[in-house]
């Protein structure tokens, strides 16, 4: 049974850093594109950063470019989102999701991902 479990969220002050992890089980990560999505209070879920299944291409939402870095460790079946210089507008529930043989475009709105995690809450506040 496929499962994705996010961790690493929490409360952080503006300018701080967090690293989110997404551990997958029930399948091997190396054939899947990975997406990190977030849903802020009162807003729709949006794609933050995505990486193609072969690591050849990445996507970052304009608001996080230069501050967030997506990566994966296929040997550990784990995806990461390093978040630096956090801002209050980065607050939200962060979800990871995967799409077999997908590209960077899986960050598109309402893309049909194969599996989703349940999310981890990130709060950026002083």
C-alpha positions as CSV (number, residue, x, y, z in Angstrom):
1,X,0.0,0.0,0.0
2,X,1.4,3.3,-1.1
3,X,2.0,5.8,1.7
4,X,3.6,9.3,2.0
5,X,4.4,10.8,5.4
6,X,5.6,14.4,5.7
7,X,7.5,15.7,8.7
8,X,9.6,18.7,9.6
9,X,6.9,21.4,9.9
10,X,6.6,23.7,12.9
11,X,6.7,27.2,14.1
12,X,9.6,29.3,12.9
13,X,10.4,33.1,13.0
14,X,10.6,35.1,9.8
15,X,14.0,34.6,8.3
16,X,14.4,31.1,9.7
17,X,14.7,27.8,8.0
18,X,13.0,24.4,8.0
19,X,13.6,21.2,6.1
20,X,10.6,19.2,5.2
21,X,10.9,15.4,4.6
22,X,8.5,13.1,2.8
23,X,9.1,9.4,3.4
24,X,7.4,7.1,0.9
25,X,6.6,3.4,1.3
26,X,4.9,0.8,-0.9
27,X,6.7,1.9,-4.0
28,X,10.2,3.1,-5.2
29,X,10.6,6.8,-5.5
30,X,13.0,6.8,-8.4
31,X,10.2,6.4,-11.0
32,X,8.2,9.3,-9.7
33,X,8.1,13.0,-10.1
34,X,7.8,14.7,-6.7
35,X,5.7,17.8,-5.9
36,X,5.5,19.9,-2.8
37,X,2.2,21.8,-2.5
38,X,0.9,24.1,0.2
39,X,-2.5,25.4,1.3
40,X,-2.6,28.6,3.1
41,X,-5.6,29.5,5.3
42,X,-8.5,30.4,3.2
43,X,-6.7,29.8,-0.1
44,X,-6.5,27.0,-2.7
45,X,-3.7,24.5,-2.7
46,X,-0.8,25.5,-4.9
47,X,2.3,23.9,-6.3
48,X,5.4,25.3,-4.6
49,X,8.2,23.1,-6.1
50,X,8.4,20.0,-8.3
51,X,11.1,17.8,-9.7
52,X,10.8,15.5,-12.6
53,X,11.1,11.7,-12.1
54,X,14.6,11.7,-13.6
55,X,15.8,14.9,-11.8
56,X,16.3,16.5,-15.1
57,X,14.1,19.5,-14.4
58,X,12.7,21.4,-11.5
59,X,10.0,24.0,-11.0
60,X,9.8,26.7,-8.3
61,X,6.9,29.1,-7.8
62,X,8.1,32.6,-8.3
63,X,7.6,33.5,-4.6
64,X,10.0,30.8,-3.4
65,X,12.7,31.0,-6.0
66,X,16.1,31.4,-4.4
67,X,14.8,30.4,-1.0
68,X,13.5,26.9,-1.4
69,X,15.3,23.8,-2.7
70,X,13.7,20.5,-3.7
71,X,15.7,17.3,-3.6
72,X,15.4,13.5,-3.2
73,X,17.3,10.6,-1.9
74,X,16.1,7.5,-3.8
75,X,18.1,5.1,-1.6
76,X,16.1,6.4,1.4
77,X,12.9,6.7,-0.5
78,X,12.7,10.3,0.8
79,X,12.0,13.7,-0.7
80,X,13.0,17.0,0.9
81,X,12.1,20.6,0.7
82,X,14.7,22.9,2.2
83,X,13.1,26.2,3.1
84,X,15.3,29.2,3.9
85,X,14.5,32.9,4.6
86,X,11.0,32.0,5.5
87,X,8.3,34.7,5.3
88,X,4.9,34.9,7.0
89,X,3.3,34.3,3.6
90,X,4.9,30.8,3.5
91,X,2.6,29.7,6.3
92,X,0.4,26.8,5.4
93,X,0.0,23.1,5.3
94,X,2.6,21.5,3.1
95,X,1.9,18.3,1.2
96,X,4.1,16.1,-0.8
97,X,2.7,14.1,-3.8
98,X,4.1,11.9,-6.5
99,X,3.3,11.1,-10.2
100,X,4.9,8.2,-12.0
101,X,7.1,9.3,-14.9
102,X,6.0,12.8,-14.4
103,X,7.8,16.1,-15.2
104,X,8.2,19.5,-13.5
105,X,4.7,20.3,-14.8
106,X,3.0,18.3,-12.1
107,X,3.1,21.5,-10.1
108,X,0.3,22.8,-12.3
109,X,-3.0,23.5,-10.7
110,X,-5.1,20.4,-10.0
111,X,-2.7,18.1,-11.7
112,X,-3.8,14.5,-11.2
113,X,-1.1,13.1,-8.8
114,X,-0.9,9.4,-8.0
115,X,-0.4,9.6,-4.2
116,X,-0.6,12.3,-1.6
117,X,0.6,12.7,2.0
118,X,-1.5,14.1,4.8
119,X,0.5,17.3,5.2
120,X,2.6,19.0,7.7
121,X,1.9,22.5,9.1
122,X,4.4,25.3,8.7
123,X,3.8,28.5,10.6
124,X,6.1,31.5,10.1
125,X,5.4,34.1,12.7
126,X,7.2,36.3,15.3
